[in-house]
Amino acid sequence: MRVVVAGSSGLIGTELVATLRRDRHEVVRLVRRPATAADERTWDPPAARIEDGALDGVDAVVNLCGPAITLNRLSGARKQAIVDGRIEPTEVLAAAVAEHRIPLLVNANAVGYYGDHGAAEIDEATPAGTGFLSTMCTEWEAATTAATEAGARVVTLRTGLVLSPRGGLLGPLRTLFSVMLGGRLGDGRQYMPWIHHEDEIAAIMFTLTNTVTGPVNLTAPNPVTNAEFTRVLARVLGRPAPWVVPKFALRAVLGTELVDDAALASQRVVPKVLQDNGFKFEYSLVEPALRSVL
Ligand SMILES: NC(=O)c1ccc[n+]([C@@H]2O[C@H](COP(=O)([O-])OP(=O)(O)OC[C@H]3O[C@@H](n4cnc5c(N)ncnc54)[C@H](OP(=O)(O)O)[C@@H]3O)[C@@H](O)[C@H]2O)c1
Protein backbone atom coordinates (compact mmCIF):
# COMPACT_ATOMS: atom_id res chain seq x y z
CA MET A 1 0.00 0.00 0.00
CA ARG A 2 1.01 3.63 -0.47
CA VAL A 3 0.25 5.23 2.91
CA VAL A 4 0.40 8.92 3.82
CA VAL A 5 1.17 9.51 7.51
CA ALA A 6 0.64 12.86 9.26
CA GLY A 7 2.06 13.31 12.77
CA SER A 8 4.79 10.82 11.83
CA SER A 9 7.42 12.30 14.17
CA GLY A 10 5.47 11.40 17.34
CA LEU A 11 5.53 8.44 19.70
CA ILE A 12 3.04 6.38 17.71
CA GLY A 13 3.91 7.78 14.26
CA THR A 14 7.62 6.91 14.47
CA GLU A 15 6.88 3.29 15.33
CA LEU A 16 4.07 3.02 12.79
CA VAL A 17 6.27 4.33 9.95
CA ALA A 18 9.02 1.83 10.87
CA THR A 19 6.47 -1.01 10.87
CA LEU A 20 4.92 0.06 7.55
CA ARG A 21 8.38 0.13 5.96
CA ARG A 22 9.30 -3.23 7.50
CA ASP A 23 6.16 -4.67 5.91
CA ARG A 24 7.19 -3.17 2.54
CA HIS A 25 4.49 -0.51 2.31
CA GLU A 26 5.40 2.77 0.68
CA VAL A 27 5.25 5.64 3.20
CA VAL A 28 4.81 9.34 2.47
CA ARG A 29 5.28 11.56 5.54
CA LEU A 30 3.51 14.92 5.72
CA VAL A 31 5.76 17.40 7.57
CA ARG A 32 4.97 20.92 8.81
CA ARG A 33 8.34 22.28 7.63
CA PRO A 34 10.16 22.25 4.30
CA ALA A 35 10.50 18.64 3.13
CA THR A 36 14.10 17.39 3.19
CA ALA A 37 13.92 13.59 2.79
CA ALA A 38 12.71 11.79 -0.34
CA ASP A 39 9.61 10.42 1.40
CA GLU A 40 8.57 13.80 2.90
CA ARG A 41 5.97 16.23 1.56
CA THR A 42 5.21 19.60 3.10
CA TRP A 43 1.82 20.60 4.40
CA ASP A 44 0.42 23.51 6.36
CA PRO A 45 -2.76 22.52 8.23
CA PRO A 46 -3.86 26.03 9.35
CA ALA A 47 -3.55 27.23 5.73
CA ALA A 48 -5.25 24.02 4.44
CA ARG A 49 -2.30 23.46 2.06
CA ILE A 50 -0.78 20.13 1.02
CA GLU A 51 2.11 19.91 -1.45
CA ASP A 52 1.00 19.05 -4.98
CA GLY A 53 1.28 15.37 -5.79
CA ALA A 54 1.53 14.25 -2.15
CA LEU A 55 -1.76 12.37 -2.39
CA ASP A 56 -1.40 10.89 -5.87
CA GLY A 57 -2.02 7.14 -5.98
CA VAL A 58 -2.49 6.91 -2.22
CA ASP A 59 -4.34 3.92 -0.70
CA ALA A 60 -4.69 5.24 2.86
CA VAL A 61 -4.11 8.31 5.01
CA VAL A 62 -3.20 7.87 8.68
CA ASN A 63 -3.56 11.03 10.74
CA LEU A 64 -1.77 10.98 14.11
CA CYS A 65 -1.58 14.76 14.62
CA GLY A 66 -2.19 16.43 17.93
CA PRO A 67 -0.25 18.69 20.29
CA ALA A 68 0.67 16.74 23.44
CA ILE A 69 -1.71 17.08 26.40
CA THR A 70 0.87 17.48 29.16
CA LEU A 71 0.20 17.40 32.88
CA ASN A 72 -0.23 21.14 33.23
CA ARG A 73 -3.28 23.18 34.07
CA LEU A 74 -5.33 23.88 30.92
CA SER A 75 -5.43 27.60 30.22
CA GLY A 76 -7.82 28.99 27.60
CA ALA A 77 -4.96 29.36 25.10
CA ARG A 78 -3.68 25.80 25.69
CA LYS A 79 -7.17 24.39 25.29
CA GLN A 80 -7.55 26.22 21.99
CA ALA A 81 -4.17 24.91 20.78
CA ILE A 82 -5.10 21.34 21.79
CA VAL A 83 -8.37 21.58 19.88
CA ASP A 84 -7.05 23.44 16.82
CA GLY A 85 -4.01 21.15 16.49
CA ARG A 86 -6.38 18.20 16.10
CA ILE A 87 -9.47 19.55 14.34
CA GLU A 88 -7.70 21.60 11.63
CA PRO A 89 -5.37 18.82 10.38
CA THR A 90 -8.27 16.34 10.45
CA GLU A 91 -10.55 18.62 8.43
CA VAL A 92 -7.79 19.29 5.90
CA LEU A 93 -6.99 15.58 5.49
CA ALA A 94 -10.65 14.51 5.36
CA ALA A 95 -11.28 17.06 2.58
CA ALA A 96 -8.17 15.83 0.72
CA VAL A 97 -9.28 12.19 1.07
CA ALA A 98 -12.65 13.18 -0.40
CA GLU A 99 -11.14 15.24 -3.24
CA HIS A 100 -8.58 12.59 -4.24
CA ARG A 101 -11.03 9.68 -3.80
CA ILE A 102 -8.69 7.96 -1.35
CA PRO A 103 -10.48 4.85 -0.03
CA LEU A 104 -9.32 4.94 3.61
CA LEU A 105 -8.73 7.48 6.41
CA VAL A 106 -7.44 6.22 9.78
CA ASN A 107 -7.67 9.08 12.25
CA ALA A 108 -6.36 9.38 15.80
CA ASN A 109 -8.72 9.92 18.71
CA ALA A 110 -8.71 8.95 22.37
CA VAL A 111 -10.69 7.19 25.10
CA GLY A 112 -11.18 10.69 26.51
CA TYR A 113 -14.21 10.61 24.17
CA TYR A 114 -16.16 8.65 26.78
CA GLY A 115 -15.69 10.73 29.93
CA ASP A 116 -16.37 9.12 33.32
CA HIS A 117 -18.53 5.96 33.34
CA GLY A 118 -17.67 4.59 36.79
CA ALA A 119 -17.35 0.79 36.86
CA ALA A 120 -19.59 0.23 33.81
CA GLU A 121 -17.94 -1.41 30.80
CA ILE A 122 -17.43 0.92 27.83
CA ASP A 123 -17.45 -0.26 24.23
CA GLU A 124 -17.60 1.68 20.96
CA ALA A 125 -21.40 2.12 21.27
CA THR A 126 -21.12 3.94 24.62
CA PRO A 127 -22.07 7.61 24.26
CA ALA A 128 -19.57 10.46 24.62
CA GLY A 129 -19.07 12.33 27.88
CA THR A 130 -19.69 16.03 28.31
CA GLY A 131 -16.42 17.52 29.66
CA PHE A 132 -13.76 19.44 27.71
CA LEU A 133 -11.85 16.34 26.51
CA SER A 134 -15.02 14.45 25.53
CA THR A 135 -16.33 17.42 23.59
CA MET A 136 -12.97 17.85 21.87
CA CYS A 137 -12.82 14.13 20.94
CA THR A 138 -16.38 14.29 19.59
CA GLU A 139 -15.53 17.29 17.40
CA TRP A 140 -12.31 15.54 16.33
CA GLU A 141 -14.31 12.56 15.06
CA ALA A 142 -16.85 14.83 13.39
CA ALA A 143 -13.99 16.55 11.53
CA THR A 144 -13.63 13.38 9.40
CA THR A 145 -17.15 13.82 7.95
CA ALA A 146 -16.05 14.99 4.48
CA ALA A 147 -14.18 11.69 3.97
CA THR A 148 -17.15 9.60 5.16
CA GLU A 149 -19.55 11.51 2.91
CA ALA A 150 -17.24 10.90 -0.06
CA GLY A 151 -17.56 7.14 0.58
CA ALA A 152 -14.15 6.52 2.16
CA ARG A 153 -13.78 3.93 4.90
CA VAL A 154 -13.07 6.04 8.00
CA VAL A 155 -11.63 4.53 11.19
CA THR A 156 -11.24 6.55 14.37
CA LEU A 157 -8.72 5.21 16.86
CA ARG A 158 -9.99 5.69 20.41
CA THR A 159 -6.64 4.99 22.04
CA GLY A 160 -6.00 4.46 25.76
CA LEU A 161 -2.79 5.20 27.65
CA VAL A 162 0.02 3.84 25.45
CA LEU A 163 2.66 1.99 27.49
CA SER A 164 5.95 2.63 25.70
CA PRO A 165 9.62 2.77 26.70
CA ARG A 166 10.06 5.79 24.41
CA GLY A 167 7.65 8.36 25.81
CA GLY A 168 4.16 9.06 27.07
CA LEU A 169 3.08 9.02 30.68
CA LEU A 170 5.23 6.11 31.89
CA GLY A 171 8.42 8.23 31.91
CA PRO A 172 7.20 10.79 34.47
CA LEU A 173 5.49 8.03 36.50
CA ARG A 174 8.70 6.03 36.63
CA THR A 175 10.59 9.11 37.87
CA LEU A 176 8.03 9.70 40.64
CA PHE A 177 8.12 6.08 41.74
CA SER A 178 11.92 5.93 41.69
CA VAL A 179 12.13 8.79 44.20
CA MET A 180 9.49 7.12 46.40
CA LEU A 181 6.74 9.55 45.36
CA GLY A 182 4.57 6.96 43.66
CA GLY A 183 1.00 6.57 44.78
CA ARG A 184 -2.55 6.08 43.69
CA LEU A 185 -4.69 8.96 42.52
CA GLY A 186 -7.76 9.73 44.61
CA ASP A 187 -9.52 6.59 45.85
CA GLY A 188 -7.82 4.62 43.03
CA ARG A 189 -11.11 3.00 41.96
CA GLN A 190 -11.13 4.71 38.55
CA TYR A 191 -10.43 2.36 35.62
CA MET A 192 -7.45 3.17 33.39
CA PRO A 193 -7.61 1.90 29.82
CA TRP A 194 -4.07 1.08 28.69
CA ILE A 195 -2.42 -0.56 25.66
CA HIS A 196 1.10 -1.87 25.03
CA HIS A 197 2.80 0.09 22.24
CA GLU A 198 3.31 -3.03 20.10
CA ASP A 199 -0.43 -3.79 20.24
CA GLU A 200 -1.20 -0.15 19.43
CA ILE A 201 0.84 -0.39 16.24
CA ALA A 202 -0.44 -3.88 15.38
CA ALA A 203 -4.03 -2.64 15.82
CA ILE A 204 -3.44 0.34 13.51
CA MET A 205 -1.93 -2.03 10.92
CA PHE A 206 -5.00 -4.26 11.40
CA THR A 207 -7.36 -1.36 10.64
CA LEU A 208 -5.41 -0.66 7.44
CA THR A 209 -5.85 -4.15 6.05
CA ASN A 210 -9.13 -5.28 7.67
CA THR A 211 -12.58 -3.91 6.79
CA VAL A 212 -13.43 -2.38 10.19
CA THR A 213 -15.00 1.03 10.01
CA GLY A 214 -15.99 3.77 12.48
CA PRO A 215 -14.71 4.05 16.05
CA VAL A 216 -12.30 1.38 17.28
CA ASN A 217 -11.13 1.17 20.90
CA LEU A 218 -7.36 0.66 21.03
CA THR A 219 -7.12 -0.58 24.59
CA ALA A 220 -6.05 -3.90 26.14
CA PRO A 221 -8.88 -6.31 26.95
CA ASN A 222 -8.23 -6.01 30.70
CA PRO A 223 -8.40 -2.41 31.93
CA VAL A 224 -7.32 -2.06 35.56
CA THR A 225 -8.17 0.39 38.30
CA ASN A 226 -5.66 3.09 39.15
CA ALA A 227 -5.03 1.33 42.50
CA GLU A 228 -4.17 -1.94 40.70
CA PHE A 229 -2.02 -0.16 38.10
CA THR A 230 -0.15 1.61 40.93
CA ARG A 231 0.40 -1.68 42.82
CA VAL A 232 1.69 -3.47 39.72
CA LEU A 233 3.93 -0.57 38.67
CA ALA A 234 5.42 -0.45 42.18
CA ARG A 235 6.07 -4.20 42.04
CA VAL A 236 7.65 -4.04 38.57
CA LEU A 237 9.90 -1.12 39.58
CA GLY A 238 10.69 -2.66 42.97
CA ARG A 239 9.67 0.61 44.65
CA PRO A 240 6.97 1.17 47.27
CA ALA A 241 4.03 3.39 46.34
CA PRO A 242 2.79 4.43 49.75
CA TRP A 243 1.10 7.70 48.86
CA VAL A 244 -2.44 8.65 48.07
CA VAL A 245 -2.73 11.85 46.06
CA PRO A 246 -6.07 13.33 47.14
CA LYS A 247 -8.50 14.79 44.65
CA PHE A 248 -8.24 18.34 46.04
CA ALA A 249 -4.44 18.31 45.68
CA LEU A 250 -4.65 17.00 42.11
CA ARG A 251 -7.21 19.66 41.25
CA ALA A 252 -5.03 22.36 42.82
CA VAL A 253 -2.07 21.37 40.63
CA LEU A 254 -3.69 20.22 37.38
CA GLY A 255 -6.98 22.10 37.43
CA THR A 256 -10.45 20.60 37.54
CA GLU A 257 -10.68 19.60 33.86
CA LEU A 258 -7.56 17.44 33.59
CA VAL A 259 -8.43 15.79 36.89
CA ASP A 260 -12.15 15.17 36.38
CA ASP A 261 -11.90 14.42 32.63
CA ALA A 262 -8.67 12.40 32.71
CA ALA A 263 -6.75 11.55 35.90
CA LEU A 264 -9.81 10.58 37.96
CA ALA A 265 -12.24 9.73 35.16
CA SER A 266 -13.11 6.03 35.28
CA GLN A 267 -13.03 4.43 31.84
CA ARG A 268 -13.45 0.65 31.83
CA VAL A 269 -12.96 0.51 28.06
CA VAL A 270 -12.97 -2.81 26.21
CA PRO A 271 -11.77 -3.32 22.61
CA LYS A 272 -15.01 -4.86 21.34
CA VAL A 273 -14.59 -4.04 17.64
CA LEU A 274 -11.02 -5.36 17.51
CA GLN A 275 -11.93 -8.56 19.34
CA ASP A 276 -15.13 -9.14 17.33
CA ASN A 277 -12.99 -8.88 14.20
CA GLY A 278 -10.41 -11.41 15.39
CA PHE A 279 -7.54 -9.12 16.47
CA LYS A 280 -5.20 -10.92 18.88
CA PHE A 281 -3.49 -8.88 21.60
CA GLU A 282 0.11 -9.73 22.45
CA TYR A 283 -0.29 -8.06 25.88
CA SER A 284 -3.67 -8.56 27.57
CA LEU A 285 -2.50 -8.20 31.17
CA VAL A 286 -0.90 -5.12 32.65
CA GLU A 287 1.97 -6.76 34.57
CA PRO A 288 3.66 -8.46 31.58
CA ALA A 289 3.04 -5.29 29.55
CA LEU A 290 4.77 -3.11 32.15
CA ARG A 291 7.62 -5.61 32.59
CA SER A 292 8.18 -5.55 28.83
CA VAL A 293 8.48 -1.75 28.58
CA LEU A 294 10.28 -0.89 31.84
N1 LIG B 1 0.32 8.33 23.26
C1 LIG B 1 -0.85 8.11 23.87
O1 LIG B 1 -0.89 7.53 25.01
C2 LIG B 1 -2.15 8.53 23.21
C3 LIG B 1 -3.34 8.16 23.83
C4 LIG B 1 -4.55 8.55 23.23
C5 LIG B 1 -4.55 9.29 22.06
N2 LIG B 1 -3.36 9.65 21.48
C6 LIG B 1 -3.42 10.47 20.26
O2 LIG B 1 -2.75 9.83 19.20
C7 LIG B 1 -2.08 10.79 18.38
C8 LIG B 1 -0.60 10.41 18.30
O3 LIG B 1 -0.12 10.29 19.64
P1 LIG B 1 1.43 10.38 19.96
O4 LIG B 1 1.60 9.86 21.36
O5 LIG B 1 2.24 9.79 18.87
O6 LIG B 1 1.59 11.97 20.02
P2 LIG B 1 2.94 12.84 19.96
O7 LIG B 1 4.13 12.01 20.24
O8 LIG B 1 2.69 14.02 20.80
O9 LIG B 1 2.99 13.27 18.41
C9 LIG B 1 1.93 13.93 17.82
C10 LIG B 1 2.35 14.53 16.48
O10 LIG B 1 1.37 15.53 16.14
C11 LIG B 1 1.98 16.50 15.33
N3 LIG B 1 1.54 17.80 15.84
C12 LIG B 1 1.84 18.40 17.02
N4 LIG B 1 1.24 19.60 17.10
C13 LIG B 1 0.55 19.76 15.94
C14 LIG B 1 -0.25 20.80 15.41
N5 LIG B 1 -0.48 21.93 16.08
N6 LIG B 1 -0.80 20.62 14.19
C15 LIG B 1 -0.57 19.50 13.48
N7 LIG B 1 0.19 18.49 13.93
C16 LIG B 1 0.74 18.62 15.13
C17 LIG B 1 3.48 16.31 15.41
O11 LIG B 1 3.89 15.73 14.20
P3 LIG B 1 4.76 16.47 13.08
O12 LIG B 1 5.69 17.40 13.82
O13 LIG B 1 5.41 15.33 12.37
O14 LIG B 1 3.79 17.20 12.20
C18 LIG B 1 3.67 15.28 16.51
O15 LIG B 1 4.73 14.43 16.25
C19 LIG B 1 -2.31 12.17 19.04
O16 LIG B 1 -3.37 12.79 18.39
C20 LIG B 1 -2.70 11.81 20.46
O17 LIG B 1 -3.57 12.77 21.03
C21 LIG B 1 -2.15 9.28 22.02
The ligand as a Gaussian input file, in Angstrom:
#p B3LYP/6-31G(d) Opt

LIG

0 1
 N        0.316000       8.326000      23.257000
 C       -0.850000       8.111000      23.875000
 O       -0.889000       7.534000      25.005000
 C       -2.145000       8.530000      23.211000
 C       -3.342000       8.159000      23.825000
 C       -4.552000       8.553000      23.227000
 C       -4.549000       9.291000      22.062000
 N       -3.361000       9.645000      21.485000
 C       -3.416000      10.470000      20.260000
 O       -2.753000       9.825000      19.197000
 C       -2.083000      10.795000      18.381000
 C       -0.602000      10.408000      18.300000
 O       -0.123000      10.287000      19.635000
 P        1.432000      10.377000      19.965000
 O        1.600000       9.861000      21.361000
 O        2.239000       9.795000      18.871000
 O        1.592000      11.968000      20.021000
 P        2.944000      12.838000      19.956000
 O        4.135000      12.008000      20.240000
 O        2.692000      14.020000      20.798000
 O        2.991000      13.268000      18.406000
 C        1.928000      13.935000      17.817000
 C        2.346000      14.528000      16.482000
 O        1.374000      15.529000      16.137000
 C        1.977000      16.499000      15.333000
 N        1.541000      17.804000      15.840000
 C        1.837000      18.400000      17.016000
 N        1.242000      19.599000      17.105000
 C        0.546000      19.757000      15.944000
 C       -0.253000      20.802000      15.407000
 N       -0.476000      21.931000      16.078000
 N       -0.802000      20.619000      14.185000
 C       -0.573000      19.502000      13.479000
 N        0.188000      18.486000      13.928000
 C        0.741000      18.617000      15.134000
 C        3.480000      16.307000      15.414000
 O        3.885000      15.731000      14.196000
 P        4.762000      16.470000      13.077000
 O        5.687000      17.400000      13.818000
 O        5.414000      15.334000      12.370000
 O        3.794000      17.204000      12.204000
 C        3.668000      15.276000      16.507000
 O        4.726000      14.425000      16.248000
 C       -2.308000      12.166000      19.035000
 O       -3.370000      12.793000      18.388000
 C       -2.698000      11.809000      20.460000
 O       -3.572000      12.772000      21.034000
 C       -2.154000       9.277000      22.021000

